[in-house]
């Protein structure tokens, strides 16, 4: 996972103010054989990316864009929400947000997925009033990519964590009286 609009020329962290939008991108490899023909003959049953965002980040629930890329990073296809993939979100104010992006079984049955190198999931979040204003930062963790093959053997690949930092200043107001 990376932050695509970092203020620090670093894809792993940024510093932002309350109300600022942070853009995230998860790049997950297409699973299976590197041989496209072999992959098309051994299709997978499920492909699910999971994510956890700390309570200081409010997910923009309509911001998801899922694309397929070739090995050079060129976009091959933009997938359609609810037809090609489904987003499931659990969000409560003041609590961590979790979500999954799952490619649909109908989409995985098609050949298009197997001609790509990567699945890219782009989305955004806004730094909110629950943000941590300390050096720990506000984390966003791509917890894992889970997929299964036609024999229902499940495999999991762990993700990484990126951080959005914000800092406060103390203001003291004095009465001249």
HUMO-V698839 format. One record per pair of residues at least 6 apart in sequence whose C-alpha atoms are under 7 Angstrom apart, sorted by the first residue. I is the first residue (numbers start at 1). J is the second residue. D is the distance in Angstrom with one decimal. If there is no record, write none. Layout:
i: [I:I]
j: [J:J]
d: [D:D]
This chain:
i: [1:1:1:1:1:1:2:2:2:2:2:2:3:3:3:3:3:3:4:4:4:4:5:5:6:6:7:7:8:12:12:13:13:13:14:14:14:15:15:15:16:16:16:17:18:18:18:19:19:19:20:20:21:21:21:21:22:22:22:23:23:23:24:24:24:25:25:25:25:26:26:26:27:27:27:27:28:28:28:29:29:29:30:30:30:30:32:33:36:36:39:40:40:43:43:43:44:44:44:44:45:45:45:45:45:46:46:46:46:47:47:47:47:48:48:48:48:48:48:48:49:49:49:49:49:49:50:50:50:50:50:50:50:51:51:51:51:51:51:52:52:52:52:52:52:52:52:53:53:53:53:53:53:54:54:54:54:54:55:55:55:55:55:55:56:56:56:56:56:56:56:57:57:57:57:57:58:58:58:58:59:59:59:60:60:63:63:64:64:64:65:65:65:66:66:66:66:66:67:67:67:67:67:67:67:68:68:68:68:68:68:68:68:69:69:69:69:69:69:70:70:70:70:71:84:84:84:85:85:85:85:86:86:86:86:87:87:87:87:88:88:88:89:89:89:90:90:90:91:91:94:131:132:133:133:133:134:137:137:137:138:138:138:139:139:139:139:140:140:140:141:141:141:142:142:142:143:143:143:144:144:144:144:145:145:145:146:146:146:146:147:147:147:148:148]
j: [24:25:26:27:142:160:11:12:24:25:26:162:11:12:13:23:24:25:11:23:24:25:22:23:13:14:14:15:14:162:163:162:163:164:163:164:165:164:165:166:164:165:166:166:127:128:129:126:127:128:126:127:124:125:126:127:124:125:126:123:124:125:122:123:124:120:121:122:123:120:121:122:118:119:120:121:118:119:120:117:118:119:116:117:118:119:39:39:114:115:114:111:114:109:149:150:108:148:149:150:105:108:148:149:150:103:105:147:148:102:103:146:147:100:101:102:103:145:146:147:100:101:102:144:145:146:99:100:101:142:143:144:145:98:99:100:141:142:143:96:97:98:99:140:141:142:143:96:97:98:139:140:141:96:97:138:139:140:94:95:96:97:130:131:127:128:129:130:131:132:138:125:126:127:128:131:125:126:127:128:124:125:126:124:125:123:124:121:122:123:121:122:123:78:79:120:121:122:75:77:78:79:119:120:121:75:76:77:78:116:118:119:120:75:76:116:117:118:119:76:116:117:118:117:103:104:107:101:102:103:104:101:102:103:104:99:100:101:102:99:100:101:98:99:100:97:98:99:97:98:130:138:138:166:167:168:167:163:164:165:163:164:165:161:162:163:164:161:162:163:160:161:162:159:160:161:158:159:160:156:157:158:159:156:157:158:154:155:156:157:154:155:156:154:155]
d: [7.0:5.5:4.2:6.3:6.5:6.2:4.9:5.8:5.7:5.3:6.5:6.8:4.8:6.2:6.8:5.7:4.6:6.4:6.4:5.5:5.8:6.7:6.6:5.9:6.6:4.8:5.4:6.3:5.7:4.8:6.4:5.6:4.6:5.6:6.6:5.0:6.1:5.6:4.5:5.5:6.7:6.2:5.4:5.8:5.1:5.6:6.9:5.7:5.3:6.0:5.5:5.7:6.6:5.6:4.4:6.6:5.6:5.4:6.1:6.0:4.4:6.7:5.7:5.4:5.7:6.7:5.5:4.4:6.5:5.6:5.1:6.5:6.4:5.8:4.5:6.5:5.5:5.2:6.4:5.9:4.2:6.1:6.7:5.3:5.0:6.4:5.8:5.3:6.0:5.9:6.0:6.1:5.9:6.8:6.7:6.7:6.6:5.8:4.2:5.6:6.1:6.8:5.5:5.3:5.8:6.9:6.5:5.0:5.2:5.7:5.6:5.9:4.4:6.5:5.6:4.3:6.6:5.7:5.2:6.3:5.5:5.3:6.4:5.9:4.5:6.4:5.9:4.4:6.6:6.0:5.5:5.5:6.5:5.6:5.4:6.3:5.6:4.3:5.2:6.8:5.8:4.5:6.7:5.8:5.2:6.5:6.8:5.6:5.1:6.3:6.2:4.4:6.4:4.5:6.5:6.0:5.6:6.3:5.3:4.6:4.3:6.6:6.0:6.7:5.8:5.3:6.6:4.4:3.5:6.5:6.1:5.7:5.5:4.7:5.8:6.8:5.1:5.1:6.4:6.4:6.3:4.2:6.6:5.6:5.2:4.9:6.0:6.8:5.6:4.6:5.9:5.2:6.6:6.0:5.5:5.6:4.6:6.4:6.6:5.6:4.3:5.7:5.9:5.2:6.7:5.8:5.4:5.2:6.5:6.0:5.7:4.7:6.2:4.5:5.2:5.6:5.9:5.2:6.4:6.5:5.1:4.9:6.6:5.2:5.8:5.5:5.2:6.7:5.4:4.1:5.1:5.7:5.3:6.4:6.8:6.9:5.7:4.6:6.5:5.4:5.3:6.7:5.9:4.3:6.7:5.8:5.3:6.2:4.6:6.6:6.2:6.4:5.9:5.3:4.8:6.2:6.6:5.6:5.7:4.6:5.3:5.0:6.0:6.5:5.8:4.6:6.5:5.6:5.4:6.2:5.8:4.2:6.5:4.8:5.7:6.4:5.9:5.1:7.0:6.4:5.4:4.3:5.0:5.6:5.1:6.5:6.9:5.7:4.4:6.5:5.6:5.6:6.6:4.2:6.2]
